[in-house]
Amino acid sequence: MNKADFYYKNNLTKILNEQQKDENPRPKYKDGTPAHSYFITQVFEEYDISKGEFPLTTLRNTAIKTGIKEIQWIYQDQNSSLKSARNRGINWWDEWNIGDNTIGQRYGATVKKWHF
């Protein structure tokens, strides 16, 4: 178990024991119930890369390649179009379709608006 794994397990334990729940979440499940997030605050993690520490856990699979595709969708395409996302192999946003084949004014649309 590496340092990131230790932090990950510790943070999950804190979330289970000291959680706060968001109020009035925007996302909803398919049945219409609110998709609340549980979180903790004041979390700080420190890594020393010169000692081989790296902030990547080995306890769960991390979809690095598809995560990079999502970043490219947001920053290169600069839109919130689900068609654009699907063209990059990203389909997990389909459930957040607001009815016009987009996820609304989020992420890529915001990047384009502010010219990042």
Rosetta blueprint (number, residue, H / E / L):
1 M L
2 N L
3 K H
4 A H
5 D H
6 F H
7 Y H
8 Y H
9 K H
10 N H
11 N H
12 L H
13 T H
14 K H
15 I H
16 L H
17 N H
18 E H
19 Q L
20 Q E
21 K E
22 D L
23 E L
24 N L
25 P L
26 R L
27 P L
28 K E
29 Y L
30 K L
31 D L
32 G L
33 T L
34 P E
35 A L
36 H L
37 S L
38 Y E
39 F E
40 I L
41 T L
42 Q L
43 V L
44 F L
45 E L
46 E L
47 Y L
48 D L
49 I H
50 S H
51 K H
52 G L
53 E L
54 F L
55 P L
56 L L
57 T L
58 T L
59 L L
60 R L
61 N L
62 T L
63 A L
64 I H
65 K H
66 T H
67 G H
68 I H
69 K H
70 E H
71 I H
72 Q H
73 W H
74 I H
75 Y H
76 Q H
77 D H
78 Q L
79 N L
80 S L
81 S E
82 L H
83 K H
84 S H
85 A H
86 R H
87 N H
88 R L
89 G L
90 I L
91 N L
92 W L
93 W L
94 D H
95 E H
96 W H
97 N L
98 I L
99 G L
100 D L
101 N L
102 T E
103 I L
104 G L
105 Q L
106 R L
107 Y L
108 G H
109 A H
110 T H
111 V H
112 K H
113 K H
114 W H
115 H L
116 F L
